[in-house]
């Protein structure tokens, strides 16, 4: 009987070993899936963060450009206004000088 008991124990150990190996392989497959899912979640999170940063940077650049454009337009309008004032203030003098020049030639 000892031989039969020993063989039965060996067969039981072998069956348990197969079950342990199958369980380990299943866990390995699950771990790979979990790791893959976590990597995807991390990637999506990083991508979302970068898109947010890029959007903010884009808005900053656009706002800066708008501010510079407004300043440039205001400066240009001021210069045009100053030129108009100078034209109105000196028009009579310029016309008189031009008239003198034409008549003297």
Buried (B, 14 or more C-beta within 10 A) or exposed (E): EEEEEEEEEEEEEEEEEEEEEEEEEEEEEEEEEEEEEEEEEEEEEEEEEEEEEEEEEEEEEEEEEEEEEEEEEEEEEEEEEEEEEEEEEEEEEEEEEEEEEEEEE
